[in-house]
Amino acid sequence: MQESQNIEVPIMADVFAQGREPEYLFWVGCAGAFDDRYKKVARAFIKILTFVGADYAVLGKEETCTGDPARRAGNEMLYQMQALTNIATFDNYKVKKILTICPHCYNIFKNEYPDLGGVYEVVHYTQYLQELIANGKLEMTGELLNDKKITFHDPCYLGRANNIYEAPRAVLKAMDTQHVEMPRHKSFALCCGAGGGQMFKEAETGDKEIFIERTEEALKTGADIIASSCPFCMTMLTDGLKYKNREEEIFNFDIAELVVMALDI
């Protein structure tokens, strides 16, 4: 890849003060803002947005949690407080389209915010990338991934919750790589073990943790790279690779990171 360049990320308040309304609000999300590993994914996607000249802005310090973890954990009052705060911010900036890198954010904006009056066109970044590829705006000719074998893990909130299965696969198939499926994939895919608030609590009694089961399935494919498109899934799969002592030979990358490698930017 080329050496990192300083990229100026447009802030919604600054852009709005100039009398412009960006086409997209890029919702970075809690993981993209605070998790050291997923910050790299947020940076990768911003690199792509800059590369294609996208008209977007981020909220910066005005961005707060969507309220999804609170609702999944059963704190409905906190969820509604967070959601209504966000909706007021969106209304202030006349937000119509939201780009997300987290399926949990995507799902709650698309399917649950409308109940509180927040209706937007919500786009998961894999859908956005699929459209760019279809329109010839992303030609991934870099050689870093040549002939690498990749398996993709379907996030629950992207797949079963929203029926988005082809977009991530279309992006991967546009690269010069080999794509191999796990036995359980698409609507039959096994959860990584983090959904429904499980990410934030201790495991319950059982014979094996879900993230280990899923990591073992991925390893059996013989893939060099396990691709993911969700911060929760990335945490669980990365932990799984460490648990199996395979983190130095098998890698977990987000699709946005793989696109940056394939573009060599």
N, C-alpha and C positions, 0 to 999 in steps of 0.2 A: 504494500500500500504506500501511497504517497505520505510524506510527513504531514502531521496534523497542522492545519491552518486555523488561525483565529477566525471564528465565524460570528458575525453579529446577529444575535437572535432578537427579532423584533418583539417588543413588549406592547401588549394591547393598549394600555393607557397612553403610551407615547404615540402609537400609530393613530389612535382615535383622536388625540389632541391635534394631529395634523389634518384632521378632516377626512381621514380614510377609514374604510371599513374592510378589513381583510376578508378574503373569501372563507378562510378556515380559522377556527380557534384550534390550535394544537394543544390538547390536554395532556400534560406531561405525566400526571398521576403521582401518587405518593412514592411508589417504587422508583420511578424515573427521577424523582427529586431527591430522595433520601437514601435509597439502597445503593451502595457503592457499585455492585455488579450491574444493576439495571440502569444506572446513570450512563453506562457505556452504550446501552441500547438507545436511550434517548438521544445521546450525541450522534449515534449512527443514523438515526432517522432524520435528525436535523441536517446532517450532511447530505442526505438524499434530497430533502426539501430544498436545500440551497442549490444543489446540483441541477435540479429541474426548474428552478426559479419559481417555486410555489409562492402564492400570495397567502401568507399565514402570519399569525402572531400567537404568543403565549401570554398567560396572565401574570406570570412571575410571582411576586409576593402576594398577589390577590388570589392565587389558586389555593383551595383547601381540599380536603378529602371529599369524595362524592357521597360518602355516607354508607357505601356498600358494606364494609366490614361491620359497621354498627348494626345494620339491618340484619345481616346474616347471623350475627351473634344474639339477636333478639332485642336490641335496644331501638325500638321504633321511634321513640321521641327524639333521640339524638340524630337518627337518620333524617327525619323530617326537618330538623333544625339545620343540618348541614346542606340538605338538598335545597331548601328554600333560600338559604344564603347564596348558594351558587346560582340559582335561577334569577335572583335579583341582580347578581353581577352580570350574568349573560344578557339580561334585559337592558342593563345600562349600556352595554357595548353592542347591542343589536345583533347578537350572535345567532346565526342561522345554521352553520355547518360546524360540526365538531369532529376532529381527527383524534383518535385514541390509539395508544400502543398497548393498552391493557384491556383484555376481553371483559373483565369485571366492570371497568368504567364504561366500556361500550354497552354492555348489557343494561346497566342501570340507567344510563342516559336515554337509551333507545326505548326500553320497555317499561321503566318504572317512573321516570321523571314526568312523563305525560300526565300521570294521575295527579300531579301537583301543579300542572299548568306549564311544565317545561317541555315544549315540543320542538325538536331539532332534527336536522338531517345528520345522523351519526354514522361515521365511516371508520371501520377498523383499518389500520395501516396496511394490512395485507390486501384488502380490497382496493385501496388507493394504489398500491404498487402494481397489482394485477392490471388495473386500468392504464397505468403509465406504460406498462409493457405492451399491452394490446394496441396502444396508440403510437408505439414506436419511440417513446421518449426515454426508455431505459434499455440500453443495449449492453448486456453484461458480457464483456469480452475479456475480462481479466483472467489471468492464469492461476491465481492463488488456489482456486478450488478445483482445478482440472482433475476429472476422474475420481474425485472424492465420493465415497458412498455415504449418502445422507438418509436418515429416517426421521420422519416428522411425528411429533406427539401432538395430538388434537387436544386443545384446551376445552374443558367442559362448557365454559360460557361462550366460546366461539362456535363450537360444533353443535352439540345437542341443544343448547339453549337458543342458538340463532341460525343454525343450519348453514354455517359458513365452513365448508370443507374444501371447496375447489380453489379459492383464492390463494391460500398459502401454498398449495401444491402447484398451482400455475406459476407462482414466483420461483419456486425451487426448480421446476422443470425448464425454466428459461435459462438456467445456468448450465455450464458444462460439467454436470455432475451425474452420478447414478442415484436414482431414487428408489428406496426399498421400503415397503410397508411392514409395520409390526402386525402380527396376527390379529390383534384387536385394534382396529382403527376406525376412523370416521364415527358413525353413530354407536359403534360397539367399543370405542376406545375406553381404556381404563383411566380413571381419574388419577392425577398425580398424587392425590392425598391431601391437598391444601384447601380445597373448596369448602364452602359452607361454614367458614370461620375456623376450620380445622388447622389452618396455618398458625393460629395463635394459641393453640392449646396443646397439652400433652397428649400423646397417643393413648388410646384406650387399650384394654387388655385384649390380646390376640396372639396368633402364631407368627404373623409377619406384618410389618408396616407396608402400607400401599405404595409408598415411593420406592421401596426396595423391589417390590413385585414389578412395578412399571419399568424401573431401570433395568432389571434382568431381562424383560421382554425386549427392550431396545438393544441391549448388548447381544442378544441372540441373533439379531439381524446381521451382525458383522459390520455394522456401519462405523465409519470413521467419525461421524458427527451426528449428534442428536440435535435436531432443530426444534426450536420452540417459539411460541409467539405470545407468551404470557409471563409476567414476572413471578407469579406464584409457581407456575410449572418450572420455571428456570431454577428457582431456589430448591425445589424438591429434587429435580433431576441432577443438579449439580451435587447436592448432598448424597444422592444415590451413587453417583460415580465415585465420590470420595469413600463412601461406605464399602464399595466393592474394590477399592484401591485401583481404579482405572482412570483417574482424572488426568494422568500424565500422558495417556495414549488415546483416549476417547474424549471428545470435547462436546460441550453443550453450548451452542451459539443460537442467539435469536435470529430470526429471518432478516431483520433489518441489518444486523452485523454481517450476515452472509452476502447480502446485496452490496454493501459497501466493499467487501472483499472482491466480489465478482465484477464490480465497476472499477476497482483499483483506484478509489478516490480517498 
